[in-house]
């Protein structure tokens, strides 16, 4: 995992100086006075507090737009309303046709989009994200969504922990029904590489070099199944063949059924 804490800063105007100071202290990153982001060259990216949200913005000339977590509008809202419900591939992969309101651990939460979809479908979802930077974006998105009618009840089914995933899973004393993994993989196809979010997140998070270990410990700690989201043509983690695979255009879900693994 790449540590960019010394290359990320927090920025805001005077109106939100207290919030910015609190965040910079929490993350142990510098606090900058408000200025033109395109002229900042000493930092890879900045966390911007504008009073409406916290966003992550890459610095420098021709930098792509900002990244932030939005569970209320845009893609998340469209997928909640028109994504296909329990007929969509993610829902089938985690077993919503078999389990009612399962407890799911999303051990590589990222920006929380898959977790939100699962929570919309009635799942209780515990999210784990090891990057404090991404965790700050997620926490901000959750807090804003809690105040929205029709969304707050969904958000109440989601929890967030900032911790190393392997350590978190290893310490579990109660098995979740499903453990969901979406590790950052070094070999992405060209269409994924051009997406601004993927480029920036890979620079922030690095690649999940412990992916095989995560699958191994997840198979010990999940009650019913482990689901791994992968690029369509990438190898299986640990070269371990799943019980079955569900394929989409760009990605696939490798589904490991725990009962099948018991001798």
C-alpha positions in Angstrom: 0.0 0.0 0.0 1.3 3.5 -0.9 1.5 6.0 1.9 0.8 9.4 0.6 0.0 11.2 3.9 3.0 13.4 3.4 1.8 14.3 -0.1 -1.8 15.2 0.8 -3.0 18.4 2.6 -6.3 19.8 3.7 -7.6 23.1 2.3 -10.6 25.4 3.0 -11.6 29.0 3.2 -11.8 30.9 6.5 -15.5 30.0 7.0 -14.6 26.4 7.5 -11.2 26.8 9.1 -12.2 24.9 12.3 -13.4 21.9 10.4 -10.3 21.9 8.2 -8.0 22.2 11.2 -9.8 19.2 12.9 -9.5 17.1 9.8 -5.8 17.9 9.2 -5.0 17.0 12.9 -7.0 13.8 12.7 -5.2 12.7 9.5 -1.8 14.2 10.5 -1.5 16.1 7.2 -0.7 19.8 6.6 -3.4 22.5 6.5 -3.2 25.0 3.7 -4.8 28.4 3.3 -7.3 28.7 0.4 -5.6 29.0 -2.9 -5.7 28.0 -6.6 -5.4 24.2 -6.6 -3.8 24.2 -10.1 -0.9 26.1 -8.6 -0.2 23.7 -5.8 2.8 21.5 -6.7 4.1 20.3 -3.4 1.2 17.9 -2.8 -0.2 15.1 -4.8 -3.8 16.0 -3.8 -5.8 18.0 -1.3 -8.9 17.3 0.7 -11.2 20.3 0.1 -13.8 21.4 2.7 -16.4 23.7 1.1 -19.2 23.4 3.7 -21.3 21.0 1.5 -18.9 18.1 1.4 -15.3 16.9 1.7 -13.8 16.1 -1.7 -10.4 14.8 -2.8 -8.9 16.9 -5.6 -5.7 16.1 -7.4 -3.4 19.1 -7.8 -1.6 20.6 -10.7 -2.5 21.8 -14.1 -5.1 19.8 -16.1 -6.0 17.7 -13.0 -9.3 15.8 -13.2 -12.3 16.8 -11.3 -12.8 16.1 -7.6 -13.9 12.8 -5.9 -16.4 12.6 -3.1 -18.9 10.2 -1.7 -22.5 10.8 -2.6 -25.2 8.3 -1.6 -28.0 10.7 -2.2 -27.9 11.7 -5.9 -26.2 10.8 -9.1 -25.1 7.2 -9.8 -26.0 5.9 -6.3 -29.5 7.3 -6.5 -30.0 6.0 -10.0 -28.8 2.5 -9.1 -30.9 2.5 -5.9 -34.0 3.2 -8.0 -33.3 1.5 -11.3 -30.4 -0.9 -10.7 -32.4 -4.0 -10.9 -32.9 -4.8 -7.2 -32.1 -8.4 -6.2 -31.8 -9.5 -9.9 -28.5 -7.6 -10.3 -25.3 -9.6 -10.4 -23.9 -8.3 -7.1 -27.1 -9.3 -5.2 -27.0 -12.8 -6.7 -23.3 -13.2 -5.9 -23.8 -12.5 -2.2 -26.8 -14.9 -2.1 -29.8 -12.6 -1.7 -31.9 -15.3 -3.4 -31.0 -17.6 -0.5 -30.5 -15.4 2.6 -32.9 -12.8 4.0 -31.2 -9.6 5.1 -27.7 -11.1 5.5 -24.9 -9.6 7.5 -22.1 -8.7 5.0 -18.6 -7.5 5.7 -17.2 -5.4 2.9 -13.5 -5.6 3.8 -12.3 -3.4 1.0 -14.9 -0.7 1.0 -13.3 2.0 -1.2 -15.9 4.6 -1.9 -18.7 2.4 -0.5 -20.8 2.1 -3.7 -21.3 -1.7 -3.5 -21.9 -1.5 0.2 -24.7 1.0 -0.4 -26.3 -1.1 -3.0 -26.3 -4.1 -0.6 -27.7 -1.9 2.2 -30.5 -0.7 -0.1 -31.4 -4.4 -0.6 -31.8 -5.0 3.1 -28.4 -6.2 4.1 -26.6 -5.1 7.2 -23.2 -4.0 5.9 -20.0 -3.4 7.9 -17.5 -1.5 5.8 -13.7 -1.7 6.5 -11.4 0.8 4.7 -7.8 1.0 5.7 -6.9 4.3 4.1 -7.6 7.2 6.5 -8.0 9.5 3.5 -10.7 7.4 1.8 -12.2 6.8 5.2 -12.7 10.5 5.6 -14.6 10.8 2.3 -16.7 7.8 3.3 -17.5 9.1 6.7 -18.5 12.5 5.2 -20.8 10.8 2.7 -22.5 8.8 5.4 -23.1 11.8 7.6 -24.7 13.8 4.8 -26.9 10.9 3.8 -28.2 10.4 7.3 -30.1 13.6 7.0 -31.9 12.7 3.8 -35.5 11.4 3.9 -35.7 7.9 2.4 -32.0 7.4 2.7 -31.4 7.6 6.4 -32.8 4.1 7.2 -30.5 2.6 4.6 -27.4 4.4 6.1 -28.4 3.1 9.5 -27.7 -0.4 8.1 -24.1 0.6 7.3 -21.1 0.9 9.7 -17.6 2.0 8.9 -14.3 1.1 10.5 -10.9 2.4 9.5 -8.5 -0.5 10.0 -6.3 -2.9 8.1 -8.7 -5.5 6.7 -6.6 -8.5 7.4 -6.2 -7.6 11.1 -10.0 -6.8 11.3 -11.1 -10.1 9.8 -8.6 -12.0 11.9 -10.0 -10.6 15.1 -13.7 -11.4 14.3 -15.4 -13.4 17.0 -18.7 -13.5 15.2 -18.8 -14.7 11.6 -20.6 -12.5 9.1 -22.8 -14.3 6.6 -20.8 -13.1 3.7 -17.3 -11.4 3.3 -17.0 -9.3 0.2 -13.6 -8.4 -1.3 -12.9 -6.0 -4.1 -9.1 -5.7 -4.0 -7.2 -3.1 -6.0 -5.4 -5.1 -8.7 -2.3 -3.8 -10.6 -3.4 -5.0 -14.1 -6.5 -3.0 -15.1 -7.7 -2.9 -18.6 -7.4 0.4 -20.6 -11.0 1.5 -20.2 -10.6 1.4 -16.4 -7.3 3.2 -16.4 -8.8 6.3 -18.0 -11.3 6.8 -15.3 -10.2 9.6 -13.0 -11.4 7.9 -9.8 -9.4 4.7 -10.6 -6.2 6.6 -11.4 -6.4 8.7 -8.2 -7.5 5.9 -5.9 -4.7 3.6 -7.2 -2.2 6.4 -6.3 -3.7 6.8 -2.9 -4.3 3.1 -2.0 -1.7 1.4 -4.1 -2.4 -2.2 -4.9 -3.7 -4.8 -2.4 -0.6 -7.0 -2.2 -2.1 -9.0 0.6 -5.2 -10.0 -1.5 -4.3 -13.7 -1.3 -4.0 -13.5 2.5 -7.3 -11.7 2.6 -9.1 -14.5 0.8 -7.4 -17.1 3.0 -8.5 -15.5 6.3 -12.0 -14.7 4.8 -12.6 -18.3 4.0 -12.0 -19.1 7.7 -14.2 -16.3 9.1 -17.2 -16.2 6.8 -20.3 -18.2 7.7 -21.8 -18.9 4.3 -19.7 -17.5 1.4 -16.9 -15.2 0.3 -17.4 -13.1 -2.8 -14.5 -11.6 -4.7 -14.9 -8.9 -7.3 -12.3 -9.1 -10.0 -11.5 -7.7 -13.5 -13.0 -10.1 -16.0 -9.8 -11.6 -17.3 -7.7 -11.5 -14.1 -6.6 -14.8 -12.3 -8.4 -16.1 -9.3 -6.9 -15.1 -5.9 -4.5 -17.8 -4.6 -5.2 -19.5 -7.9 -8.1 -21.0 -6.0 -11.1 -22.0 -8.1 -14.4 -20.7 -6.8 -17.6 -22.7 -6.6 -18.9 -20.6 -9.5 -18.3 -17.4 -11.3 -20.7 -14.7 -12.4 -19.4 -12.6 -15.4 -20.2 -9.1 -16.5 -18.8 -7.0 -19.3 -15.8 -5.7 -17.4 -15.8 -7.5 -14.0 -16.8 -10.8 -12.6 -17.7 -12.2 -9.1 -15.9 -15.3 -7.8 -18.1 -17.0 -5.3 -16.7 -19.3 -2.7 -19.3 -21.4 -0.8 -18.1 -22.3 2.6 -20.0 -25.5 2.9 -18.2 -26.7 -0.2 -14.9 -26.2 1.5 -15.5 -28.4 4.5 -13.9 -31.8 4.0 
